[in-house]
Amino acid sequence: MTTEATRQQPIPLAQDFFARARARLTLDVPAGLNDASITPARGDHDADPVMKKISQVRPIRPAAVLVPVVDHPEPTVLLTQRAQHLPDHAGQVSFPGGKIDKADADPLASALREADEEIGLDRGHVEPLGYLDLYMTTLGYRIVPVIARVKPGFTLKLNTSEVDNAFEVPLAFLMDQANVARHSRDWQGMTRHYYAITFGERYIWGVTAGILRNLHERIYR
């Protein structure tokens, strides 16, 4: 594995995060969620431009994730660790979320449903703030990240068939671009590059790190 640190940026003040998010984000569904003629600007190809061509020929798989920012005096981001027995992305750090079902009214409904099913996060604690840019993965997923303010005091109930753990990481740490690195590893005979954040024993990489990087761009740049 090789590591290339990104250019360092000042640590943003987390206290004004929610005001910035309300001002800069909307709940208008991003263009391109189901339109193959539109290639999302954000995705795995941010770290590895070669992946853009691969992603464009995959079948479109619409999905949504919840990015829950807990409103502590120093805000945190609630993340999950996928179950080790899952056939795909076992043990990886992720946001609650999954595919958008036909019965879901919109990506927000999908993200809230998945958060309830995976970790038992009560919707009464969740205030949606808006969507980030559509994120395209190498496997063809087009993910709508839903940024939300989460009131403290919630109780989680993990669905152990999907999630092994849930934990919080300080927002300021995740938004500090000095903590973001560009890593690489071999994948199907190719050297693939991706973004990663190491927080103690937690290794946050791939889609999750890419979405957090986009969050920094939208809120603090």
C-alpha positions as CSV (number, residue, x, y, z in Angstrom):
1,M,0.0,0.0,0.0
2,T,1.3,3.5,-0.9
3,T,0.3,6.8,0.7
4,E,0.2,10.3,-0.7
5,A,-1.0,13.0,1.7
6,T,-3.3,15.6,0.4
7,R,-2.5,19.3,0.6
8,Q,-3.2,20.4,4.2
9,Q,-6.0,22.8,4.9
10,P,-6.8,24.7,8.1
11,I,-9.2,22.9,10.5
12,P,-12.7,24.5,10.1
13,L,-14.7,25.5,13.1
14,A,-17.3,22.8,13.6
15,Q,-19.7,25.0,15.6
16,D,-21.1,26.7,12.5
17,F,-21.5,23.5,10.5
18,F,-25.3,23.3,10.8
19,A,-25.9,26.9,9.7
20,R,-23.5,26.4,6.7
21,A,-25.3,23.2,5.8
22,R,-28.7,24.8,5.8
23,A,-27.5,27.7,3.7
24,R,-25.6,25.7,1.1
25,L,-27.6,22.4,0.7
26,T,-31.1,21.6,-0.5
27,L,-33.3,18.6,-0.7
28,D,-33.6,18.9,-4.5
29,V,-32.7,15.4,-5.9
30,P,-29.4,15.7,-7.7
31,A,-29.5,15.3,-11.5
32,G,-28.2,12.1,-12.9
33,L,-29.5,9.7,-10.3
34,N,-31.2,7.6,-13.0
35,D,-29.9,9.3,-16.1
36,A,-27.1,7.4,-17.9
37,S,-26.4,10.5,-20.1
38,I,-25.2,12.4,-17.0
39,T,-22.0,11.4,-15.4
40,P,-21.8,12.6,-11.7
41,A,-19.0,15.0,-11.0
42,R,-18.1,13.3,-7.7
43,G,-17.2,9.7,-7.2
44,D,-14.4,7.1,-7.0
45,H,-12.9,8.8,-10.0
46,D,-12.0,11.8,-7.8
47,A,-9.0,9.8,-6.5
48,D,-8.6,7.6,-9.6
49,P,-9.7,9.1,-12.9
50,V,-9.4,5.7,-14.7
51,M,-12.4,4.5,-12.6
52,K,-14.6,7.0,-14.4
53,K,-14.6,5.0,-17.7
54,I,-15.3,1.8,-15.7
55,S,-18.2,3.4,-13.8
56,Q,-19.9,4.7,-16.9
57,V,-20.4,1.3,-18.5
58,R,-21.9,-0.3,-15.3
59,P,-25.7,-0.6,-14.9
60,I,-27.0,2.3,-12.8
61,R,-27.8,1.3,-9.2
62,P,-29.5,4.2,-7.3
63,A,-28.7,4.3,-3.6
64,A,-28.8,6.7,-0.6
65,V,-26.9,7.1,2.6
66,L,-27.5,9.1,5.7
67,V,-24.6,11.2,7.0
68,P,-25.7,11.7,10.6
69,V,-24.0,14.7,12.3
70,V,-24.7,14.6,16.0
71,D,-25.3,18.0,17.6
72,H,-22.9,17.8,20.5
73,P,-21.1,21.0,21.6
74,E,-18.3,19.5,19.4
75,P,-20.3,17.7,16.6
76,T,-19.5,14.1,15.7
77,V,-20.4,12.0,12.7
78,L,-22.1,8.7,13.4
79,L,-20.6,5.8,11.4
80,T,-21.1,2.1,11.2
81,Q,-18.9,-0.9,10.7
82,R,-20.4,-3.4,8.3
83,A,-20.8,-7.0,9.5
84,Q,-17.8,-9.3,8.9
85,H,-19.9,-12.0,7.3
86,L,-21.3,-9.9,4.5
87,P,-20.3,-10.9,1.0
88,D,-19.5,-7.3,-0.1
89,H,-17.4,-4.8,1.7
90,A,-17.3,-6.9,4.9
91,G,-16.0,-5.0,7.9
92,Q,-15.7,-1.6,6.2
93,V,-16.7,1.6,7.8
94,S,-19.7,3.1,6.1
95,F,-22.8,5.4,6.5
96,P,-26.2,3.8,7.1
97,G,-27.8,3.4,3.8
98,G,-28.5,1.2,0.8
99,K,-30.4,0.9,-2.5
100,I,-33.4,3.1,-3.2
101,D,-36.5,0.9,-3.3
102,K,-39.4,1.6,-5.6
103,A,-41.6,2.2,-2.6
104,D,-39.4,5.0,-1.3
105,A,-40.7,8.4,-2.0
106,D,-37.2,9.9,-2.5
107,P,-33.6,9.4,-1.5
108,L,-34.3,11.0,1.9
109,A,-36.9,8.3,2.6
110,S,-34.5,5.6,1.6
111,A,-31.7,6.9,3.8
112,L,-34.0,7.3,6.8
113,R,-35.5,3.8,6.3
114,E,-32.0,2.2,6.0
115,A,-30.8,4.0,9.1
116,D,-33.8,2.7,11.0
117,E,-33.3,-0.8,9.7
118,E,-29.5,-1.0,10.2
119,I,-29.0,0.8,13.5
120,G,-32.4,1.7,14.9
121,L,-31.9,5.4,14.6
122,D,-35.3,7.0,15.4
123,R,-36.5,9.4,12.8
124,G,-37.7,11.8,15.5
125,H,-34.0,12.5,16.3
126,V,-33.1,13.3,12.7
127,E,-33.4,16.7,11.0
128,P,-32.5,16.4,7.3
129,L,-30.4,19.4,6.0
130,G,-29.9,18.6,2.4
131,Y,-28.2,16.4,-0.2
132,L,-24.6,16.4,-1.2
133,D,-23.5,15.9,-4.8
134,L,-24.3,12.6,-6.4
135,Y,-21.4,10.1,-5.8
136,M,-20.7,7.4,-8.5
137,T,-18.9,4.3,-7.5
138,T,-16.8,1.9,-9.6
139,L,-19.6,-0.7,-9.5
140,G,-22.2,1.7,-10.9
141,Y,-23.9,2.8,-7.7
142,R,-25.1,6.4,-7.8
143,I,-25.3,7.4,-4.1
144,V,-27.2,10.4,-2.8
145,P,-25.7,11.4,0.6
146,V,-28.3,13.0,2.9
147,I,-26.7,15.3,5.5
148,A,-28.7,15.4,8.7
149,R,-28.5,17.0,12.2
150,V,-29.1,14.3,14.8
151,K,-30.3,15.3,18.3
152,P,-28.3,13.6,21.1
153,G,-30.0,11.2,23.4
154,F,-30.9,8.6,20.9
155,T,-30.7,4.9,21.5
156,L,-29.4,2.5,18.8
157,K,-30.4,-1.0,18.1
158,L,-28.0,-2.7,15.7
159,N,-29.2,-5.1,13.1
160,T,-26.3,-7.6,13.5
161,S,-27.1,-9.2,10.2
162,E,-25.8,-6.0,8.6
163,V,-23.8,-4.0,11.1
164,D,-21.2,-5.1,13.7
165,N,-20.7,-1.7,15.4
166,A,-21.7,2.0,15.4
167,F,-19.4,4.8,16.6
168,E,-18.8,8.5,16.5
169,V,-15.9,10.5,15.1
170,P,-15.4,14.2,15.8
171,L,-16.5,16.2,12.8
172,A,-13.5,18.5,13.1
173,F,-11.2,15.6,12.7
174,L,-13.0,14.3,9.6
175,M,-13.1,17.8,8.0
176,D,-9.4,18.5,8.6
177,Q,-7.9,17.7,5.2
178,A,-4.5,17.1,6.8
179,N,-6.1,13.8,8.0
180,V,-7.1,12.7,4.5
181,A,-4.6,10.7,2.4
182,R,-4.7,9.1,-1.0
183,H,-3.9,5.4,-0.8
184,S,-3.6,2.7,-3.4
185,R,-3.9,-1.1,-3.6
186,D,-4.2,-3.8,-6.2
187,W,-7.7,-4.6,-7.4
188,Q,-8.5,-7.1,-10.2
189,G,-5.1,-6.7,-11.7
190,M,-5.1,-2.9,-11.5
191,T,-3.6,-0.4,-9.1
192,R,-6.6,1.5,-7.7
193,H,-6.3,4.8,-5.8
194,Y,-8.8,6.0,-3.2
195,Y,-9.1,8.4,-0.3
196,A,-8.7,7.3,3.3
197,I,-8.9,8.7,6.9
198,T,-7.3,6.9,9.9
199,F,-8.9,7.6,13.3
200,G,-7.3,5.5,15.9
201,E,-8.0,1.9,15.0
202,R,-10.7,2.9,12.5
203,Y,-9.8,2.9,8.8
204,I,-12.3,5.0,6.9
205,W,-11.7,4.6,3.1
206,G,-13.3,4.4,-0.3
207,V,-16.8,5.7,-0.7
208,T,-17.1,6.9,2.9
209,A,-13.9,8.9,2.8
210,G,-14.8,10.3,-0.6
211,I,-18.2,11.5,0.6
212,L,-16.6,13.1,3.7
213,R,-14.2,14.9,1.4
214,N,-17.1,16.2,-0.7
215,L,-18.8,17.3,2.5
216,H,-15.8,19.4,3.3
217,E,-15.8,21.0,-0.2
218,R,-19.5,21.9,-0.1
219,I,-19.6,23.2,3.5
220,Y,-16.2,24.9,4.0
221,R,-15.0,25.9,0.6
